């Protein structure tokens, strides 16, 4: 307990650290800074006029993509699976007292209705790794953006002809997240458990953007660089790391019904915005979850269903529906298979991108502004793992989870390794 208290004290005072003297949000913004003048665009011919006619589009594209990336990272971190606060032992109550029965070691990310029992303590620690490499099904190595000129002068968009110049940007980036999570759950009574989860998050962003000017003119007034060195292409880079305390979660589970084969509980969670959102270490939002937890037992097979709602204090994707369904199966006295379907369904409108620019001249000219599709950012993952009992009260955990749909900012494969320790 002294060691656990020391860890929580250390985690509470850890401050985020970022490499290269910039936050990861600032590093992301540098992917849109082309040329040598430090501005989003450097156009040497009448730069104060021609350059400024693209900057609103660049800023808007940056803000849209950054807003989407930040929101998606917030959603990912807010949905980062928390290990189940369920003991390996299954209890039935006889004359108001818990009696242990043989059963599987419990789910990994889902929840069973059973509580720990008064005075019991469960300590867990895990490491989760995510390589966030796809946005709405598009690989982050192949994100395309286009920025068009503002309509100036004539009423028709495309007149004069230099308005038809389009800046096309190919962005290749990767964002790796690793979370080291420690959680503790205590049986306050036979029917009520309370717990806390403290993550330490490490984030690494690497990216390159290549921009080129596509013009119908033989000699365009638009170019990158300086008056002495005009260029039709430019490159921008981002490279940054950050680490620090993530979003701390408090949990309460109340068992309302328990029999030898079935149980029902209510689970409440509050995730506090303790992680640095500018460095992609936290959601920047308070997230509240309320779920009903149903579980059953048929011999060594224990299915469960968790369903409820969540609320975020941000401006996008503020509400959602949470569904976790799965089972754990005792394979041997020391090995348990655990499979879960982890769902977080978006309610309402999410982040939207401008889809295309339509020119008046030439008639019918249409420029797609991004290759990111319009999708609802529903999250649906399959989790497959196992628990292995090294002793009666010590278990090792391994798990992988893969996306089953294209919504959101996702990892092609995520993994978790951890341990659990029971104190009677």
CORQUISUL-V415240 format. One record per helix or strand of 2 or more residues. SS is the DSSP state (alpha for helix, beta for strand). FROM is the first residue (numbers start at 1). TO is the last residue. Records with the same first field share a line. If there is no record, write none. Layout:
SS: FROM-TO, FROM-TO
//
This chain:
alpha: 2-13, 19-21, 24-32, 47-50, 52-78, 140-142, 161-164, 277-279
beta: 17-18, 90-94, 97-101, 121-135, 138-139, 143-148, 166-187, 192-214, 224-226, 229-231, 233-245, 249-258, 262-271, 287-296, 301-312, 319-332, 335-347, 356-358, 366-368, 379-391, 394-403, 409-423
//
